[in-house]
Amino acid sequence: MPVGAMESTYTFSFLKEHDIPDLYDAFMGAFADYVVPIKLSRKEFDVKIKREGVQLSFCVGAYQGNRLVGFIMTGLGEWLGKPTAYNAGTGVLPEHRGQRLTERMYEALLPKLRESGIEQCLLEVIRQNEAALKVYQRIGFRTTRSLECFRAPKQDLTCPDGEVDAVTVAGAPKPQWQTYAQFFDVQPSWQNTSQAFRLNPNEKLVLEACDADKQLIGYVAFFPKTGSVAQLAVQAGYRSQGIATALLREVVKRTEAPALLVVNVDATCTRLLEFLRRRNFSYLLGQYEMLLPLV
């Protein structure tokens, strides 16, 4: 049932399971002319829904008649200790832009989020997308940090072979997520959190680096079929000793995809950014992470 209609030509409804095919079609139509065009297979789209914790009953659709012409995909989870709604994708078909549909969909969504105990909304927006940025600012979102994205074909990566003294790299049958978190300098972005990594149905691997005493000193979490690296960190006292390079070298060996992708690196993580540049990763794009408090 419609949750409201600001003009007679559009109605706004929360989505259900049977709406996924229409949502996929609308997603592909809305992002075909995006700043960075997005092309996902239906299987990849389903993975995105699971990975980002999307709950259809909290996703808003804008309809003209029976046609879905706009949407907000909403993931639910916890962010920095607070119940959070994550914007996993907002899109409007080109011929329906200019009608304030994003703002009107949020007007439908925010009361439900508050009633459900959600304390904040989180999203990322490409920095060059000035139109979207202005819309989110009007809604009340404020920038919390800048995020950088990188890609490197495997054959272009520079991972010198030298052995790291008494350090071994091996798969982790039981990842130690609480210990890994102690290696963070900053919180990973929503798609790269440990929860999102575990929710992703794709094949995934965690490799650990241990010293001669079998003490855990570094790790990497990645997807071998896509080449996406979700997390890479080394314990503070062991950095600049070739451990991250050893981990990355093993990622290359175990990855089926032709390239590695590292997205949403906090712009303040200068050591990691410099490491990626030295390894010959190329800059793709930058995003703003934005937050809207609800309480």
Backbone as JSON, one array per atom type, in Angstrom:
{
  "sequence": "MPVGAMESTYTFSFLKEHDIPDLYDAFMGAFADYVVPIKLSRKEFDVKIKREGVQLSFCVGAYQGNRLVGFIMTGLGEWLGKPTAYNAGTGVLPEHRGQRLTERMYEALLPKLRESGIEQCLLEVIRQNEAALKVYQRIGFRTTRSLECFRAPKQDLTCPDGEVDAVTVAGAPKPQWQTYAQFFDVQPSWQNTSQAFRLNPNEKLVLEACDADKQLIGYVAFFPKTGSVAQLAVQAGYRSQGIATALLREVVKRTEAPALLVVNVDATCTRLLEFLRRRNFSYLLGQYEMLLPLV",
  "N": [[0.85, -1.2, 0.0], [0.45, 2.3, -0.66], [2.6, 4.58, 1.04], [2.32, 7.22, 1.02], [1.69, 10.1, -1.02], [2.99, 12.76, -2.65], [2.43, 14.11, -4.94], [-0.03, 13.72, -7.49], [0.94, 12.13, -9.52], [2.84, 10.35, -8.56], [3.39, 7.61, -6.34], [4.4, 6.19, -3.19], [5.93, 3.41, -1.86], [6.82, 0.79, 0.46], [9.03, -1.91, -0.2], [8.73, -5.4, -1.23], [9.56, -8.94, -1.21], [8.82, -9.97, -3.72], [9.24, -7.82, -5.34], [11.84, -7.63, -6.16], [12.81, -8.28, -8.87], [11.79, -6.02, -10.33], [13.07, -4.02, -8.91], [15.74, -4.54, -9.52], [15.73, -4.02, -12.31], [15.11, -1.28, -12.25], [17.31, -0.32, -10.85], [19.43, -0.87, -12.65], [18.62, 0.76, -14.77], [18.68, 3.3, -13.59], [21.37, 3.68, -12.95], [22.75, 3.5, -15.28], [23.66, 5.78, -16.61], [25.3, 6.91, -14.76], [27.79, 8.76, -12.82], [29.98, 7.07, -12.59], [29.34, 4.51, -14.52], [27.36, 1.72, -13.58], [27.33, -1.73, -13.78], [25.74, -4.6, -13.11], [25.3, -8.1, -12.86], [22.32, -10.1, -12.43], [22.85, -11.96, -10.44], [25.07, -10.79, -9.16], [23.82, -8.53, -8.19], [22.06, -9.65, -6.33], [23.97, -10.57, -4.52], [24.97, -8.13, -3.6], [22.74, -7.18, -2.19], [22.66, -9.01, -0.04], [25.24, -8.73, 1.08], [25.28, -6.07, 1.97], [23.35, -5.97, 3.84], [20.68, -5.41, 3.14], [17.29, -4.7, 3.73], [14.25, -5.44, 2.55], [11.74, -4.51, 3.41], [12.32, -2.06, 4.4], [13.06, -0.63, 2.25], [12.37, 1.93, 0.0], [10.14, 2.54, -2.65], [9.52, 4.56, -5.5], [6.72, 5.14, -7.43], [5.24, 5.41, -10.66], [2.16, 5.04, -11.68], [2.06, 1.61, -12.11], [4.74, 1.29, -12.36], [8.05, 1.03, -11.21], [10.01, 3.7, -10.55], [11.89, 4.95, -9.07], [14.05, 4.53, -6.19], [15.12, 3.71, -2.85], [17.53, 1.75, -1.48], [17.82, 0.06, 1.47], [20.0, -0.86, 3.98], [20.27, -2.54, 7.11], [21.85, -2.36, 10.28], [24.61, -2.19, 12.58], [26.49, 0.68, 13.38], [29.36, 2.11, 14.48], [28.53, 1.53, 17.07], [25.83, 2.18, 17.13], [22.38, 1.61, 16.22], [21.79, 1.47, 12.78], [20.81, 2.75, 9.59], [21.73, 1.99, 6.39], [22.37, 3.46, 3.29], [22.2, 1.65, 0.59], [21.99, 2.15, -2.03], [20.62, 4.61, -4.06], [18.39, 5.57, -6.55], [17.03, 7.1, -9.49], [15.07, 6.89, -12.36], [16.16, 8.29, -15.47], [14.22, 9.89, -16.9], [12.54, 10.72, -14.91], [13.75, 12.41, -13.19], [14.39, 15.45, -11.31], [12.08, 15.8, -9.91], [12.19, 15.84, -7.2], [12.31, 13.3, -6.06], [14.1, 11.73, -4.54], [14.3, 13.16, -2.1], [11.62, 13.01, -1.35], [11.24, 10.28, -1.09], [12.87, 9.82, 1.13], [11.39, 11.27, 2.97], [9.27, 9.55, 3.31], [10.61, 7.35, 4.36], [12.11, 8.03, 6.71], [10.4, 8.43, 9.08], [9.6, 5.74, 9.58], [12.05, 4.54, 10.13], [12.8, 5.88, 12.5], [10.69, 5.07, 14.19], [11.37, 2.42, 14.38], [13.58, 2.33, 15.95], [16.0, 3.04, 14.85], [18.96, 4.91, 14.85], [20.56, 6.49, 13.23], [21.41, 7.48, 9.85], [23.39, 6.34, 7.16], [25.58, 6.87, 4.4], [27.34, 6.7, 1.21], [28.67, 8.88, -1.25], [29.71, 9.63, -4.52], [32.32, 11.95, -5.01], [32.37, 13.69, -7.21], [29.73, 13.83, -7.91], [27.87, 16.22, -7.76], [25.19, 17.02, -7.79], [23.75, 14.98, -6.43], [25.05, 15.17, -3.98], [24.24, 17.7, -3.07], [21.5, 17.24, -2.73], [21.49, 15.34, -0.64], [22.62, 16.89, 1.36], [20.61, 18.81, 1.7], [18.66, 17.19, 2.8], [19.76, 16.72, 5.24], [22.07, 15.31, 5.76], [25.5, 15.1, 6.71], [28.95, 15.46, 5.87], [31.27, 13.01, 6.93], [33.74, 11.81, 6.45], [36.36, 11.4, 3.95], [36.74, 9.04, 1.32], [38.76, 6.75, -0.52], [39.27, 5.03, -3.64], [40.76, 2.23, -5.31], [42.44, 0.4, -7.96], [44.14, -2.39, -9.45], [45.59, -4.13, -12.09], [46.63, -7.53, -11.9], [49.1, -8.2, -13.08], [50.41, -5.81, -13.07], [51.07, -5.19, -10.52], [53.46, -4.45, -7.99], [55.1, -6.45, -6.05], [57.57, -7.16, -4.3], [59.65, -10.07, -4.09], [61.17, -10.81, -1.74], [61.8, -12.65, 1.21], [60.15, -12.4, 4.34], [61.62, -12.18, 7.43], [61.2, -15.01, 9.39], [58.43, -14.98, 9.23], [55.26, -16.27, 8.56], [52.68, -16.89, 6.16], [49.38, -17.85, 6.01], [46.22, -19.54, 5.42], [43.27, -18.71, 7.32], [41.4, -20.73, 9.15], [39.57, -20.22, 11.18], [38.69, -17.19, 11.46], [39.93, -14.45, 13.39], [38.22, -12.13, 14.38], [37.84, -10.22, 16.43], [40.42, -9.8, 17.33], [41.62, -8.88, 14.96], [40.39, -6.4, 14.73], [41.8, -4.84, 16.49], [43.96, -4.07, 15.07], [43.18, -2.04, 13.43], [43.46, 1.28, 12.18], [41.45, 3.02, 11.58], [37.84, 2.88, 11.35], [36.54, 0.43, 9.14], [34.72, 1.01, 6.02], [31.12, 0.67, 5.51], [30.57, -1.49, 3.66], [32.86, -2.94, 3.96], [33.12, -3.9, 6.5], [33.61, -6.37, 9.1], [31.25, -7.75, 9.56], [29.82, -7.36, 7.14], [31.56, -8.68, 5.42], [31.34, -11.33, 6.33], [28.64, -11.79, 5.77], [28.56, -11.79, 3.02], [27.8, -13.88, 0.32], [29.59, -14.83, -1.54], [32.58, -16.72, -2.45], [35.13, -16.52, -0.05], [38.19, -15.48, 1.54], [40.45, -15.49, 4.29], [43.64, -14.53, 5.17], [46.4, -14.98, 7.34], [49.21, -13.44, 8.85], [51.92, -14.57, 10.71], [54.38, -14.39, 13.33], [57.62, -15.78, 14.33], [57.0, -16.87, 16.76], [54.47, -17.66, 16.4], [52.65, -15.67, 16.76], [49.94, -13.61, 15.91], [50.26, -11.12, 13.52], [49.37, -9.72, 11.36], [46.89, -9.47, 8.72], [44.68, -10.33, 5.96], [41.6, -9.9, 4.31], [39.64, -11.11, 1.71], [38.11, -11.49, -1.61], [38.42, -14.09, -3.69], [37.37, -14.59, -6.27], [36.47, -12.17, -7.32], [38.48, -10.37, -6.76], [38.31, -8.37, -4.9], [39.47, -6.61, -2.14], [38.72, -6.58, 1.15], [39.67, -6.01, 3.76], [42.83, -5.11, 5.07], [45.49, -5.27, 7.18], [48.13, -4.55, 9.49], [49.7, -5.25, 12.56], [50.54, -2.55, 14.74], [53.27, -2.32, 15.7], [54.71, -3.79, 13.87], [54.85, -2.8, 11.33], [55.98, -1.6, 8.07], [57.82, -3.58, 7.47], [57.57, -5.34, 5.44], [55.45, -7.07, 5.7], [52.75, -6.58, 4.97], [53.13, -6.52, 2.22], [53.88, -9.18, 1.77], [51.48, -10.45, 2.44], [49.81, -9.36, 0.46], [51.02, -10.34, -1.83], [50.41, -13.05, -1.61], [47.67, -12.88, -1.84], [47.42, -12.17, -4.54], [48.31, -14.55, -5.74], [46.23, -16.26, -5.08], [43.96, -15.24, -6.18], [41.42, -15.3, -8.59], [40.36, -13.41, -10.31], [41.27, -10.87, -12.78], [42.29, -8.53, -11.73], [43.0, -6.56, -8.76], [40.96, -4.95, -6.34], [40.56, -2.23, -4.22], [38.5, -0.6, -2.18], [37.12, 2.4, -0.78], [39.04, 3.44, 1.1], [39.98, 5.12, 3.96], [40.74, 8.53, 3.77], [42.51, 9.59, 5.56], [44.23, 7.6, 6.2], [47.18, 7.55, 5.69], [49.47, 5.92, 5.55], [48.54, 3.46, 4.53], [47.5, 4.34, 2.08], [49.85, 5.23, 0.82], [51.23, 2.83, 0.7], [49.6, 1.38, -1.11], [50.0, 2.91, -3.41], [52.76, 2.52, -3.83], [52.72, -0.15, -4.43], [51.66, -0.04, -6.9], [48.94, 0.42, -7.41], [46.21, 1.97, -9.07], [44.51, 5.08, -8.89], [40.99, 5.24, -8.61], [38.46, 6.58, -7.92], [36.93, 9.04, -5.71], [35.02, 9.21, -2.67], [32.47, 10.69, -0.54], [31.74, 9.93, 2.77], [28.71, 10.07, 4.5], [26.56, 11.19, 7.16], [23.48, 11.04, 8.9], [22.02, 12.01, 11.76], [19.33, 10.63, 13.68], [18.27, 10.89, 16.13]],
  "CA": [[0.0, 0.0, 0.0], [1.25, 3.52, -0.67], [2.82, 5.24, 2.32], [2.08, 8.64, 0.84], [1.91, 10.61, -2.36], [3.07, 14.21, -2.58], [1.78, 14.59, -6.15], [-0.92, 12.67, -7.99], [1.6, 11.25, -10.49], [3.75, 9.41, -7.91], [3.09, 7.03, -5.04], [5.6, 5.71, -2.52], [5.64, 2.18, -1.12], [7.92, -0.06, 0.88], [9.12, -3.03, -1.12], [8.61, -6.77, -0.74], [10.42, -9.89, -1.91], [8.45, -10.12, -5.13], [9.61, -6.6, -6.07], [13.28, -7.63, -6.5], [13.08, -8.12, -10.31], [11.56, -4.63, -10.72], [14.12, -3.22, -8.3], [16.95, -4.75, -10.33], [15.58, -3.27, -13.56], [15.19, 0.15, -11.95], [18.7, -0.07, -10.48], [20.23, -0.83, -13.87], [18.22, 1.94, -15.55], [19.07, 4.53, -12.9], [22.82, 3.82, -12.87], [23.36, 3.34, -16.61], [24.34, 7.04, -16.97], [25.87, 7.43, -13.52], [29.14, 9.31, -12.93], [30.7, 5.84, -12.94], [28.27, 3.56, -14.85], [27.39, 0.48, -12.81], [26.72, -2.87, -14.47], [25.73, -5.79, -12.27], [24.42, -9.19, -13.24], [21.31, -10.32, -11.4], [23.51, -12.66, -9.33], [25.87, -9.8, -8.44], [22.87, -7.67, -7.49], [21.61, -10.41, -5.16], [25.08, -10.56, -3.57], [24.99, -6.79, -3.01], [21.65, -7.12, -1.21], [23.05, -9.77, 1.15], [26.46, -8.18, 1.67], [25.06, -4.77, 2.6], [22.29, -6.08, 4.84], [19.47, -4.75, 2.66], [16.0, -5.21, 4.21], [13.29, -4.9, 1.58], [10.64, -3.82, 4.07], [12.78, -0.7, 4.67], [13.41, -0.02, 0.97], [11.25, 2.72, -0.53], [10.02, 2.66, -4.09], [8.67, 5.61, -6.08], [5.99, 4.54, -8.55], [4.3, 6.12, -11.51], [1.3, 3.91, -12.01], [2.62, 0.38, -11.57], [6.15, 1.21, -12.72], [9.01, 1.5, -10.23], [10.85, 4.68, -11.25], [12.91, 5.43, -8.14], [14.17, 3.63, -5.05], [16.2, 3.76, -1.87], [17.82, 0.44, -0.92], [18.22, 0.31, 2.85], [20.59, -1.93, 4.79], [20.18, -2.29, 8.55], [22.93, -2.96, 11.05], [25.17, -1.32, 13.62], [27.62, 1.48, 12.93], [29.95, 2.83, 15.6], [27.78, 1.25, 18.28], [24.44, 2.64, 17.08], [21.54, 1.03, 15.16], [22.03, 2.34, 11.63], [20.27, 2.45, 8.26], [22.74, 2.29, 5.37], [21.85, 3.63, 1.93], [22.93, 0.76, -0.31], [21.77, 2.6, -3.41], [19.45, 5.44, -4.37], [18.38, 5.84, -7.98], [15.81, 7.56, -10.15], [15.19, 6.77, -13.82], [16.49, 9.61, -16.03], [13.07, 10.7, -17.3], [11.77, 11.12, -13.73], [14.55, 13.27, -12.33], [13.88, 16.81, -11.2], [10.8, 15.78, -9.21], [12.48, 15.72, -5.77], [11.92, 11.97, -5.63], [14.97, 11.25, -3.46], [13.86, 13.79, -0.86], [10.28, 12.52, -1.0], [11.38, 8.91, -0.59], [13.37, 9.92, 2.5], [10.27, 11.71, 3.81], [8.51, 8.35, 3.61], [11.43, 6.37, 5.06], [12.65, 8.43, 8.01], [9.53, 8.11, 10.21], [9.65, 4.31, 9.87], [13.33, 4.26, 10.77], [12.74, 6.35, 13.88], [9.78, 4.19, 14.93], [12.01, 1.11, 14.53], [14.73, 2.47, 16.83], [17.23, 3.37, 14.13], [19.45, 6.18, 15.4], [21.28, 7.3, 12.26], [21.49, 7.02, 8.46], [24.76, 6.39, 6.63], [25.69, 6.64, 2.96], [28.51, 7.24, 0.49], [28.35, 9.51, -2.52], [30.9, 10.0, -5.29], [32.57, 13.36, -4.78], [32.03, 14.48, -8.4], [28.28, 13.85, -8.1], [27.47, 17.4, -7.0], [23.73, 17.09, -7.67], [23.36, 14.09, -5.33], [25.61, 15.72, -2.74], [23.37, 18.8, -2.62], [20.24, 16.66, -2.26], [21.7, 14.75, 0.68], [22.83, 17.98, 2.31], [19.29, 19.39, 1.99], [17.94, 16.26, 3.68], [20.36, 16.85, 6.56], [23.31, 14.54, 5.86], [26.74, 15.86, 6.8], [30.12, 14.65, 5.54], [32.06, 12.56, 8.07], [35.11, 11.56, 6.01], [36.59, 11.13, 2.54], [37.15, 7.67, 1.06], [39.43, 6.63, -1.81], [39.13, 3.71, -4.26], [41.92, 1.9, -6.14], [42.4, -0.85, -8.72], [45.42, -2.73, -10.07], [45.73, -5.43, -12.75], [47.61, -8.33, -11.15], [50.42, -8.19, -13.69], [51.04, -4.51, -12.84], [51.41, -5.03, -9.1], [54.86, -4.63, -7.6], [55.17, -7.11, -4.74], [58.9, -7.78, -4.29], [59.62, -11.41, -3.54], [61.97, -11.07, -0.55], [61.18, -13.32, 2.36], [60.13, -11.66, 5.6], [62.25, -13.06, 8.42], [60.44, -15.78, 10.37], [57.0, -14.7, 9.12], [54.53, -17.2, 7.7], [51.34, -16.46, 5.73], [48.55, -19.04, 5.8], [44.78, -19.34, 5.55], [42.72, -18.71, 8.68], [40.15, -21.5, 9.18], [38.66, -19.55, 12.11], [39.16, -15.79, 11.55], [39.91, -13.85, 14.73], [37.75, -10.79, 14.05], [38.07, -9.28, 17.54], [41.86, -9.46, 17.32], [41.88, -8.07, 13.77], [39.91, -5.03, 14.95], [42.83, -4.11, 17.23], [44.96, -3.6, 14.11], [42.62, -0.93, 12.66], [43.68, 2.69, 12.51], [40.13, 3.64, 11.47], [36.76, 1.95, 11.09], [36.27, 0.18, 7.72], [33.42, 1.46, 5.54], [30.03, -0.28, 5.74], [30.7, -2.7, 2.84], [34.11, -3.63, 4.29], [33.14, -4.35, 7.89], [33.67, -7.81, 9.29], [29.88, -8.27, 9.4], [29.5, -7.41, 5.71], [32.39, -9.74, 4.83], [30.76, -12.63, 6.68], [27.33, -11.91, 5.12], [28.72, -11.95, 1.57], [27.74, -15.31, -0.02], [30.67, -15.22, -2.45], [33.75, -17.36, -1.85], [35.96, -15.53, 0.62], [39.36, -16.02, 2.21], [41.21, -14.67, 5.23], [45.01, -15.0, 5.37], [47.03, -14.38, 8.51], [50.67, -13.43, 8.96], [52.34, -14.83, 12.08], [55.82, -14.35, 13.51], [58.25, -17.05, 14.69], [56.33, -17.4, 17.95], [53.09, -17.91, 15.98], [51.8, -14.54, 17.16], [49.27, -12.97, 14.78], [50.76, -9.74, 13.38], [48.75, -9.08, 10.2], [45.89, -10.31, 8.04], [43.96, -9.76, 4.82], [40.32, -10.55, 4.0], [39.4, -10.77, 0.31], [37.25, -12.37, -2.39], [39.3, -14.54, -4.77], [36.75, -14.58, -7.61], [36.29, -10.79, -7.79], [39.67, -9.58, -6.52], [38.02, -7.28, -3.97], [40.12, -6.72, -0.84], [37.87, -5.9, 2.11], [40.46, -5.52, 4.88], [44.26, -5.42, 5.08], [46.06, -4.53, 8.3], [49.29, -5.1, 10.18], [49.83, -4.73, 13.93], [51.3, -1.29, 14.69], [54.7, -2.46, 15.91], [55.32, -4.64, 12.85], [54.68, -2.19, 10.02], [57.17, -1.24, 7.29], [58.74, -4.71, 7.49], [57.26, -6.22, 4.32], [54.39, -8.03, 6.03], [51.6, -6.3, 4.1], [53.52, -6.95, 0.87], [53.8, -10.65, 1.75], [50.06, -10.79, 2.4], [49.27, -9.0, -0.85], [51.58, -11.28, -2.8], [49.64, -14.28, -1.5], [46.34, -12.58, -2.39], [47.55, -12.25, -6.0], [48.42, -15.96, -6.11], [44.98, -16.99, -4.82], [42.84, -14.53, -6.79], [41.09, -15.7, -9.96], [40.07, -12.21, -11.1], [42.48, -10.3, -13.4], [42.76, -7.33, -11.04], [42.6, -6.37, -7.36], [40.2, -3.73, -6.1], [40.52, -1.79, -2.83], [37.58, 0.54, -2.2], [36.74, 3.13, 0.43], [40.13, 3.63, 2.06], [39.89, 6.42, 4.63], [41.77, 9.43, 3.24], [43.49, 9.9, 6.6], [45.14, 6.45, 6.35], [48.24, 7.89, 4.75], [50.39, 4.79, 5.38], [47.93, 2.5, 3.61], [47.44, 4.96, 0.76], [51.19, 5.22, 0.26], [51.52, 1.42, 0.41], [48.9, 1.02, -2.35], [50.68, 3.59, -4.53], [54.04, 1.83, -4.06], [52.41, -1.46, -5.04], [51.23, 0.29, -8.26], [47.51, 0.58, -7.57], [45.79, 3.22, -9.71], [43.35, 5.74, -8.27], [39.74, 5.14, -9.38], [37.54, 7.69, -7.6], [36.78, 9.35, -4.3], [33.65, 9.35, -2.18], [32.23, 11.21, 0.79], [30.85, 9.22, 3.68], [27.82, 11.07, 5.09], [25.78, 10.66, 8.26], [22.3, 11.82, 9.31], [21.49, 11.57, 13.06], [17.87, 10.59, 13.75], [17.85, 11.14, 17.52]],
  "C": [[0.89, 1.25, 0.0], [1.41, 4.08, 0.73], [2.63, 6.74, 2.2], [2.31, 9.04, -0.59], [1.87, 12.12, -2.3], [2.44, 14.85, -3.82], [0.98, 13.42, -6.72], [-0.19, 11.7, -8.91], [2.49, 10.2, -9.83], [3.15, 8.89, -6.61], [4.36, 6.4, -4.5], [5.24, 4.52, -1.64], [6.92, 1.52, -0.65], [7.87, -1.36, 0.09], [8.98, -4.38, -0.41], [9.46, -7.68, -1.62], [10.11, -9.98, -3.39], [8.79, -8.9, -5.98], [11.07, -6.61, -6.54], [13.53, -7.54, -8.0], [12.86, -6.69, -10.79], [12.63, -3.71, -10.14], [15.42, -3.34, -9.08], [16.87, -3.95, -11.63], [15.71, -1.77, -13.33], [16.62, 0.54, -11.58], [19.57, 0.07, -11.72], [19.9, 0.4, -14.71], [18.71, 3.23, -14.92], [20.57, 4.76, -12.95], [23.51, 3.67, -14.22], [24.13, 4.6, -17.03], [24.97, 7.7, -15.76], [27.27, 7.99, -13.79], [30.13, 8.2, -13.28], [29.63, 4.8, -13.24], [28.46, 2.23, -14.12], [26.66, -0.6, -13.59], [26.87, -4.1, -13.58], [24.85, -6.85, -12.9], [23.38, -9.36, -12.14], [21.93, -11.04, -10.2], [24.34, -11.69, -8.5], [24.99, -8.86, -7.64], [22.36, -8.37, -6.23], [22.7, -10.46, -4.09], [25.15, -9.22, -2.86], [23.93, -6.67, -1.92], [22.05, -7.83, 0.09], [24.23, -9.12, 1.86], [26.18, -6.9, 2.46], [23.87, -4.76, 3.54], [20.98, -5.44, 4.44], [18.22, -5.47, 3.15], [14.9, -4.6, 3.35], [12.16, -4.12, 2.24], [11.02, -2.4, 4.49], [13.27, 0.0, 3.4], [12.18, 0.69, 0.41], [11.3, 2.72, -2.05], [9.11, 3.81, -4.47], [8.04, 5.05, -7.34], [5.25, 5.61, -9.34], [3.4, 5.05, -12.11], [1.86, 2.67, -11.33], [4.12, 0.25, -11.82], [7.02, 1.8, -11.62], [10.01, 2.42, -10.93], [11.93, 5.27, -10.36], [12.94, 4.53, -6.92], [15.25, 4.1, -4.09], [16.34, 2.35, -1.3], [18.43, 0.65, 0.46], [18.76, -0.94, 3.52], [20.5, -1.55, 6.26], [21.31, -3.01, 9.26], [23.37, -2.01, 12.13], [26.38, -0.6, 13.06], [28.11, 2.32, 14.09], [29.08, 2.73, 16.85], [26.34, 1.68, 18.28], [23.67, 1.91, 15.98], [21.47, 2.0, 13.98], [21.32, 1.82, 10.39], [21.3, 2.92, 7.23], [22.07, 2.39, 4.0], [22.71, 2.82, 0.97], [22.73, 1.12, -1.77], [20.5, 3.41, -3.53], [19.5, 5.76, -5.85], [17.01, 6.29, -8.46], [16.02, 7.44, -11.66], [15.34, 8.16, -14.43], [15.27, 10.48, -16.34], [12.21, 11.17, -16.12], [12.58, 11.97, -12.77], [14.0, 14.69, -12.34], [12.55, 16.9, -10.49], [10.97, 15.64, -7.69], [12.18, 14.32, -5.24], [12.81, 11.43, -4.5], [14.54, 11.85, -2.13], [12.51, 13.24, -0.42], [10.32, 11.08, -0.53], [11.94, 8.92, 0.83], [12.27, 10.4, 3.45], [9.37, 10.54, 4.19], [9.28, 7.4, 4.53], [11.77, 6.77, 6.49], [11.72, 8.17, 9.19], [9.56, 6.62, 10.58], [10.96, 3.94, 10.55], [13.32, 4.69, 12.23], [11.85, 5.45, 14.74], [10.42, 2.84, 15.22], [13.27, 1.18, 15.4], [16.05, 2.73, 16.14], [17.67, 4.77, 14.53], [20.19, 7.05, 14.4], [21.21, 6.65, 10.88], [22.89, 7.28, 7.94], [24.72, 6.18, 5.13], [27.04, 7.09, 2.46], [28.03, 7.82, -0.83], [29.64, 9.9, -3.22], [31.1, 11.51, -5.25], [32.21, 14.23, -5.98], [30.53, 14.62, -8.61], [27.67, 14.99, -7.28], [25.96, 17.48, -6.81], [23.26, 16.22, -6.51], [23.84, 14.63, -4.0], [24.71, 16.83, -2.19], [22.05, 18.28, -2.1], [20.41, 16.1, -0.85], [21.95, 15.82, 1.73], [21.51, 18.65, 2.67], [18.5, 18.5, 2.95], [18.49, 16.33, 5.1], [21.62, 16.04, 6.77], [24.5, 15.49, 5.92], [27.93, 14.93, 6.56], [30.92, 14.31, 6.79], [33.51, 12.26, 7.68], [35.15, 11.35, 4.5], [37.16, 9.73, 2.39], [37.72, 7.57, -0.34], [39.35, 5.19, -2.31], [40.25, 3.47, -5.27], [41.72, 0.56, -6.84], [43.79, -1.11, -9.31], [45.32, -4.07, -10.77], [46.83, -6.23, -12.06], [49.0, -8.25, -11.74], [51.15, -6.86, -13.47], [51.5, -4.31, -11.39], [52.9, -5.26, -8.86], [54.9, -5.15, -6.17], [56.5, -7.85, -4.67], [58.9, -9.1, -3.54], [60.34, -11.51, -2.2], [61.22, -11.67, 0.62], [61.24, -12.39, 3.58], [60.61, -12.61, 6.69], [61.23, -13.68, 9.36], [58.94, -15.48, 10.36], [56.37, -15.69, 8.15], [53.16, -16.63, 7.38], [50.54, -17.71, 5.4], [47.09, -18.69, 5.96], [44.34, -19.45, 7.0], [41.4, -19.48, 8.69], [39.11, -20.89, 10.11], [39.15, -18.11, 12.31], [38.94, -15.21, 12.94], [39.49, -12.39, 14.64], [38.0, -9.79, 15.18], [39.53, -8.86, 17.61], [42.18, -8.57, 16.13], [41.51, -6.61, 14.02], [40.93, -4.19, 15.71], [43.91, -3.56, 16.31], [44.49, -2.38, 13.32], [43.19, 0.4, 13.13], [42.36, 3.44, 12.48], [39.1, 2.54, 11.18], [36.61, 1.7, 9.58], [34.9, 0.74, 7.31], [32.4, 0.33, 5.66], [30.22, -1.58, 4.97], [31.92, -3.54, 3.21], [34.19, -4.06, 5.75], [33.22, -5.87, 7.95], [32.29, -8.44, 9.11], [29.53, -8.4, 7.93], [30.3, -8.51, 5.02], [31.78, -11.1, 5.1], [29.42, -12.85, 5.98], [27.45, -12.2, 3.63], [28.73, -13.44, 1.22], [28.84, -15.77, -0.96], [31.78, -15.95, -1.69], [34.66, -16.29, -1.26], [37.1, -16.22, 1.36], [39.92, -14.99, 3.19], [42.58, -15.32, 5.37], [45.61, -14.26, 6.56], [48.55, -14.46, 8.38], [51.04, -13.6, 10.42], [53.87, -14.8, 12.16], [56.34, -15.72, 13.97], [57.6, -17.7, 15.9], [54.85, -17.68, 17.7], [52.11, -16.86, 16.5], [51.24, -13.88, 15.9], [49.72, -11.51, 14.69], [50.19, -9.03, 12.16], [47.77, -10.03, 9.54], [45.34, -9.57, 6.82], [42.7, -10.58, 4.59], [39.92, -10.13, 2.6], [38.52, -11.82, -0.36], [38.03, -12.82, -3.64], [38.68, -14.49, -6.16], [36.63, -13.17, -8.19], [37.55, -9.94, -7.62], [39.47, -8.43, -5.55], [38.66, -7.56, -2.61], [39.31, -5.9, 0.16], [38.68, -5.28, 3.25], [41.91, -5.99, 4.72], [44.89, -4.6, 6.19], [47.21, -5.3, 8.92], [49.36, -4.45, 11.56], [50.84, -3.58, 13.95], [52.8, -1.49, 14.8], [55.44, -3.24, 14.85], [55.21, -4.04, 11.43], [56.03, -1.81, 9.39], [58.24, -2.33, 7.34], [58.44, -5.72, 6.38], [56.13, -7.19, 4.56], [53.17, -7.82, 5.15], [51.9, -6.73, 2.67], [53.43, -8.47, 0.74], [52.35, -11.11, 1.69], [49.47, -10.52, 1.02], [49.78, -9.95, -1.93], [50.81, -12.61, -2.78], [48.22, -14.08, -2.02], [46.37, -12.72, -3.91], [47.57, -13.71, -6.44], [47.07, -16.66, -6.04], [43.77, -16.35, -5.48], [42.65, -14.96, -8.24], [40.86, -14.49, -10.86], [41.35, -11.62, -11.67], [43.06, -9.11, -12.66], [42.31, -7.35, -9.58], [41.93, -5.01, -7.23], [40.18, -3.45, -4.6], [39.69, -0.52, -2.78], [37.39, 1.11, -0.81], [37.82, 3.1, 1.51], [40.01, 5.03, 2.65], [41.05, 7.3, 4.18], [42.8, 9.82, 4.28], [44.48, 8.75, 6.83], [46.32, 6.6, 5.4], [49.21, 6.73, 4.53], [49.84, 3.78, 4.39], [47.85, 3.07, 2.2], [48.81, 4.93, 0.08], [51.6, 3.79, -0.11], [50.87, 1.02, -0.91], [49.57, 1.68, -3.56], [52.01, 2.9, -4.85], [53.83, 0.47, -4.73], [51.83, -1.29, -6.45], [49.72, 0.22, -8.47], [47.22, 1.94, -8.21], [44.54, 3.76, -9.03], [42.13, 5.65, -9.19], [38.85, 6.36, -9.16], [37.53, 7.9, -6.1], [35.32, 9.5, -3.93], [33.64, 10.12, -0.86], [31.36, 10.21, 1.54], [30.03, 10.29, 4.4], [26.91, 10.43, 6.13], [24.64, 11.62, 8.59], [21.82, 11.28, 10.65], [19.95, 11.61, 13.05], [17.36, 10.83, 15.16], [18.66, 12.26, 18.1]]
}
